[in-house]
Amino acid sequence: MNTIEAITNRRSIRLFKNDDIAKEVVEDILNCGRLAPSAKNRQPWYFVIVKGEIKNKLADMMVAYTLEHDDTIERKKLNCASSVNPTANVIKQAPVLVLIFREKNDNWIVGDNLSIGACVENMCLRATELGLGTLWIRDTVYIAEEVSKMLNHEDMELNCAMALGYANQTPTMRPRKDLKDLVEWYDA
Ligand SMILES: Cc1cc2nc3c(=O)[nH]c(=O)nc-3n(C[C@H](O)[C@H](O)[C@H](O)COP(=O)(O)O)c2cc1C
């Protein structure tokens, strides 16, 4: 599969088969994240792989968060339904969850976040090439502090996560804006 095929074939996967993933395959995908460009070559990512009970506990923490917090205001602000519980369900049935941590550093928030985006997309594309499905996850943000504590990584903050597994669905491409509505040229 070449680059353009990986880019166009990748989908967010929210239904996974039970099949586990070989450690070498997970490491191959993490390695592609490691090779991503980063602002000032800071390589601000750190990966913690969670499976089984710890992974499911994390999903339960997300559900508990939604029960404890009235997120109506945030939902109104975002003008969309909360996706935290559906995302927690995806985490439960995915065999592997990659947590992407960022070293705490207030001076590098934008650069580090952009870099982590490049890292995660590299991993999503490599997973696609290897026949695996991914879901890039932001909804772990609500339990970020709790997760850092639970995993003894309070020096870092949980940036996002990526669910990984063999897809049990084949979604069609979700809508995209037209290129003509996204581009301006000043080439005179
Ligand atoms: C930074 C980022 C965070 C995301 N967080 C979530 C999430 O928490 N839960 C979820 O179900 N999908 C999440 N998604 C997936 C998006 O909903 C998805 O990429 C978008 O709807 C387009 O669909 P596609 O990935 O199949 O092209 C996230 C995607 C990105 C890039």
The ligand as an SDF file (V2000), in Angstrom:
LIG
                    3D

 31 33  0  0  0  0  0  0  0  0999 V2000
   -7.5820   14.6490   17.3360 C   0  0  0  0  0  0  0  0  0  0  0  0
   -8.7570   13.7180   17.1210 C   0  0  0  0  0  0  0  0  0  0  0  0
   -9.5120   13.3240   18.1990 C   0  0  0  0  0  0  0  0  0  0  0  0
  -10.5820   12.4380   18.0450 C   0  0  0  0  0  0  0  0  0  0  0  0
  -11.2630   12.0100   19.1540 N   0  0  0  0  0  0  0  0  0  0  0  0
  -12.2500   11.1130   19.0170 C   0  0  0  0  0  0  0  0  0  0  0  0
  -12.9020   10.5890   20.1550 C   0  0  0  0  0  0  0  0  0  0  0  0
  -12.5680   10.9000   21.3070 O   0  0  0  0  0  0  0  0  0  0  0  0
  -13.9030    9.6930   19.9520 N   0  0  0  0  0  0  0  0  0  0  0  0
  -14.2830    9.2840   18.7110 C   0  0  0  0  0  0  0  0  0  0  0  0
  -15.2010    8.4680   18.5950 O   0  0  0  0  0  0  0  0  0  0  0  0
  -13.6650    9.7600   17.5950 N   0  0  0  0  0  0  0  0  0  0  0  0
  -12.6440   10.6440   17.7140 C   0  0  0  0  0  0  0  0  0  0  0  0
  -11.9820   11.0940   16.6020 N   0  0  0  0  0  0  0  0  0  0  0  0
  -12.3410   10.5750   15.2800 C   0  0  0  0  0  0  0  0  0  0  0  0
  -13.0860   11.6040   14.4370 C   0  0  0  0  0  0  0  0  0  0  0  0
  -14.4110   11.6570   14.8460 O   0  0  0  0  0  0  0  0  0  0  0  0
  -12.9600   11.1810   12.9450 C   0  0  0  0  0  0  0  0  0  0  0  0
  -11.6200   11.2720   12.5430 O   0  0  0  0  0  0  0  0  0  0  0  0
  -13.8060   12.0390   11.9840 C   0  0  0  0  0  0  0  0  0  0  0  0
  -15.1790   11.9020   12.2660 O   0  0  0  0  0  0  0  0  0  0  0  0
  -13.5840   11.6460   10.5190 C   0  0  0  0  0  0  0  0  0  0  0  0
  -13.8080   10.2800   10.3200 O   0  0  0  0  0  0  0  0  0  0  0  0
  -12.6510    9.3360    9.7310 P   0  0  0  0  0  0  0  0  0  0  0  0
  -11.5240    9.3110   10.7450 O   0  0  0  0  0  0  0  0  0  0  0  0
  -13.2480    7.9690    9.5550 O   0  0  0  0  0  0  0  0  0  0  0  0
  -12.1920    9.9190    8.4380 O   0  0  0  0  0  0  0  0  0  0  0  0
  -10.9090   11.9620   16.7440 C   0  0  0  0  0  0  0  0  0  0  0  0
  -10.1340   12.3640   15.6500 C   0  0  0  0  0  0  0  0  0  0  0  0
   -9.0650   13.2080   15.8320 C   0  0  0  0  0  0  0  0  0  0  0  0
   -8.2130   13.5890   14.6410 C   0  0  0  0  0  0  0  0  0  0  0  0
  1  2  1  0
  2  3  1  0
  2 30  2  0
  3  4  2  0
  4  5  1  0
  4 28  1  0
  5  6  2  0
  6  7  1  0
  6 13  1  0
  7  8  2  0
  7  9  1  0
  9 10  1  0
 10 11  2  0
 10 12  1  0
 12 13  2  0
 13 14  1  0
 14 15  1  0
 14 28  1  0
 15 16  1  0
 16 17  1  0
 16 18  1  0
 18 19  1  0
 18 20  1  0
 20 21  1  0
 20 22  1  0
 22 23  1  0
 23 24  1  0
 24 25  2  0
 24 26  1  0
 24 27  1  0
 28 29  2  0
 29 30  1  0
 30 31  1  0
M  END
$$$$
